[in-house]
């Protein structure tokens, strides 16, 4: 049953909505999303710390990687679940399950030392629930505000992610310092718990009645295949997914493992790498803030595609920065351009998709970013070991730039606009 038939108690939201940053309904959703993301950051830091304390570095690496497997394998199915059951109940339910699992492990750690198996099981549960949570989160914005505000909500969501990445790690470290991994897990569970009543208080927009047929009278497998066909045949979404995949493939490796190796090669150390990452985060936050304030940029498809290309050039240039200040400035430019492109791509996914397919569309995007793009990290590390940072960053820039070229060559993307 679709959300269109289950959201009767919720008052419909007018198509021409209050600006999202002044809408209490949207702000409650953003607050819920932010606390949940901060809880995630605290959780993963606590998981890493507990795994290191209970096993070898290799075992700790396996434990922290366990959650990625079900998340990548089950993401498409999670999109089907979100579209069939409705994203609101899926998000609330998955947050409740994550909260309960984390608090249960925290209680066990306070009383006993269960070893790595419990941590691996927790990571597996967390990754499985994430496979449902992420597509549902992507399908919610269209149900809490009008189409004209979806780009602004995307910018607000980007700011929430940046806030969580800046605040989550120090809070997790503080929890570990005060009471060890058990205290950090408990803190993560409480943060996720805060999001549940906030989500319950969010009013949902009723979908058009004709969208209810997308989830009615068919099997889950047909819904899955139907969602993939919908993305593949869509004049905007199909080429946009290819552009996102190429952009992420060229971006993830250099800005993760590649940056670590570059900092070591240049003698910048961990603090220098931190400054470069801070530059990137600042640029991405500025891009998200721009979209939050403006709400809409004209020629959205061209902006999304055009920003990728100079961003790709900046990725290639990062390996040749003459010093740390120049590297920080280059990283800030990368964050600004790729952040702008990513925010616009996300806004286009929201506004170009039929709401009945949003869970599955978000799931396809999640597979691209979380399933395909991470493959570039071990490849980048191996390639740097053979050819060095300069050539690998250059190739990564080319791959990223190809994403912009694909988007510009697709008439649907090139002419795409955000709703007024």
C-alpha positions, -999 to 999 in steps of 0.1 A, spaced: 0 0 0 14 34 -9 17 64 14 -10 82 -6 -35 59 10 -21 59 45 -14 96 52 -50 106 56 -45 123 90 -18 145 76 -29 179 63 -19 184 27 8 210 20 0 236 -7 19 233 -39 32 269 -35 48 264 0 63 286 26 100 290 20 116 258 34 140 276 58 110 293 74 87 263 74 84 247 108 74 214 92 106 213 71 127 225 100 115 196 122 125 172 95 159 188 91 164 186 129 154 150 129 178 142 100 206 162 116 204 144 149 202 111 132 233 119 111 253 131 141 243 99 158 256 79 128 290 97 131 292 90 168 283 54 162 309 47 135 336 63 156 326 42 186 325 11 164 360 17 151 373 24 186 357 -7 201 369 -29 172 405 -17 176 404 -24 213 391 -59 208 411 -71 179 439 -67 154 439 -37 130 429 -61 102 400 -75 122 390 -39 131 390 -30 95 367 -59 86 343 -51 114 339 -15 102 335 -26 66 308 -52 74 280 -26 73 289 -16 37 281 -51 24 243 -53 31 239 -16 25 252 -20 -11 235 -54 -18 201 -45 -4 198 -8 -13 177 -14 -44 153 -36 -24 152 -8 2 140 16 -24 111 -8 -32 102 -11 5 102 27 8 79 32 -22 55 4 -12 52 11 25 57 49 24 90 66 34 77 81 66 69 48 84 101 33 69 123 61 83 107 61 117 109 23 119 145 21 108 156 48 132 138 29 160 156 -3 151 190 14 149 184 31 182 174 -1 199 203 -21 185 229 5 195 215 10 230 214 -28 235 250 -32 226 259 -2 248 242 -20 277 261 -52 270 294 -34 268 288 -17 302 283 -52 318 306 -75 299 331 -79 271 313 -98 243 342 -95 218 343 -87 181 313 -109 171 288 -86 187 304 -56 170 303 -73 137 266 -82 142 258 -46 152 276 -34 120 256 -59 99 223 -48 114 232 -11 110 241 -16 73 210 -37 66 187 -10 81 206 17 63 197 0 30 161 8 38 167 41 56 186 59 29 161 55 0 133 64 24 151 96 35 155 105 -2 118 101 -8 106 122 21 113 158 10 87 156 -18 61 148 9 69 176 34 70 206 11 60 219 -24 81 211 -55 93 247 -57 111 242 -23 128 209 -30 161 225 -42 162 246 -10 156 215 11 184 197 -7 207 226 3 195 223 39 201 186 38 237 193 26 243 217 55 230 190 79 255 165 65 284 190 68 273 198 104 272 162 113 306 155 99 321 184 118 304 178 151 299 140 152 335 129 154 344 153 184 313 142 202 321 106 196 357 112 208 343 129 239 320 99 246 349 75 243 371 97 266 344 99 293 331 63 294 347 43 267 330 27 237 299 18 258 293 55 266 298 65 230 274 39 218 248 50 244 252 86 232 248 76 196 216 57 205 202 87 224 209 110 194 191 87 170 162 84 195 157 121 195 150 120 158 120 96 162 95 120 179 106 148 156 98 126 126 64 116 141 56 153 144 63 160 107 32 164 85 32 145 52 19 157 19 -7 135 2 5 122 -31 -17 124 -63 -41 95 -64 -28 81 -97 6 75 -81 -9 49 -58 -10 24 -87 28 23 -88 29 2 -56 -5 -16 -59 -12 -49 -75 23 -58 -83 51 -79 -67 82 -64 -51 103 -78 -80 82 -61 -106 84 -29 -86 122 -32 -86 124 -39 -123 99 -11 -130 120 14 -110 151 5 -130 133 8 -163 119 41 -151 154 55 -144 169 40 -176 143 55 -199 140 89 -182 155 116 -204 170 134 -173 175 107 -147 192 81 -169 221 103 -181 222 120 -148 229 87 -130 258 81 -155 272 115 -148 270 110 -110 287 76 -113 316 91 -133 319 121 -110 320 100 -79 345 75 -94 368 103 -101 362 121 -68 361 94 -41 395 79 -45 416 111 -46 397 127 -17 400 97 5 430 74 3 447 95 -23 447 126 -1 463 105 27 491 93 5 496 128 -9 499 143 26 524 117 35 544 123 3 545 161 8 552 159 45 521 177 55 513 151 82 479 144 97 473 180 107 480 192 71 456 166 57 430 178 82 434 213 69 429 202 34 398 183 43 385 213 62 390 234 31 369 209 11 342 208 38 340 245 39 336 248 1 309 221 1 291 239 30 292 272 11 276 255 -19 248 240 2 243 274 19 240 290 -15 212 266 -26 195 270 8 194 308 5 186 311 -32 163 281 -33 166 279 -71 193 285 -96 184 290 -133 196 264 -159 200 238 -132 211 211 -156 239 232 -171 250 243 -136 252 207 -124 271 196 -154 292 227 -158 304 228 -122 318 192 -125 343 201 -152 363 229 -134 360 208 -103 376 179 -121 404 202 -132 409 213 -95 411 176 -85 440 170 -110 457 203 -98 456 193 -62 485 168 -66 507 197 -79 499 223 -52 532 240 -44 525 240 -6 499 234 20 481 268 17 477 263 -20 464 227 -14 438 240 11 427 267 -14 424 241 -41 404 218 -18 381 246 -10 375 252 -47 369 214 -52 344 214 -24 326 245 -37 323 232 -73 316 195 -66 293 205 -37 274 228 -60 272 201 -87 262 174 -62 235 196 -46 220 205 -80 221 168 -91 203 159 -59 177 186 -65 171 174 -100 167 139 -88 140 151 -64 122 174 -88 124 153 -120 112 120 -104 76 109 -101 71 108 -62 59 72 -66 94 62 -77 115 84 -55 126 56 -31 138 35 -60 155 65 -77 173 74 -45 183 37 -41 199 37 -76 218 69 -67 229 53 -35 242 22 -52 262 45 -76 277 65 -47 280 38 -20 285 7 -42 304 17 -73 324 48 -62 342 32 -32 358 7 -57 381 36 -68 398 38 -33 418 5 -35 424 11 -72 437 46 -65 460 34 -37 474 7 -59 479 30 -89 496 57 -67 520 30 -55 530 24 -91 528 58 -109 526 83 -80 500 109 -70 503 132 -100 493 108 -128 465 92 -107 450 125 -97 451 136 -133 433 104 -145 408 108 -117 401 144 -128 395 131 -164 371 105 -152 352 131 -131 352 156 -160 337 129 -182 306 130 -160 302 167 -168 306 160 -205 280 132 -204 255 155 -187 262 184 -211 257 160 -241 223 148 -228 196 173 -240 173 164 -211 199 172 -185 212 203 -203 177 218 -205 165 207 -171 152 234 -148 141 235 -112 105 243 -106 96 279 -98 
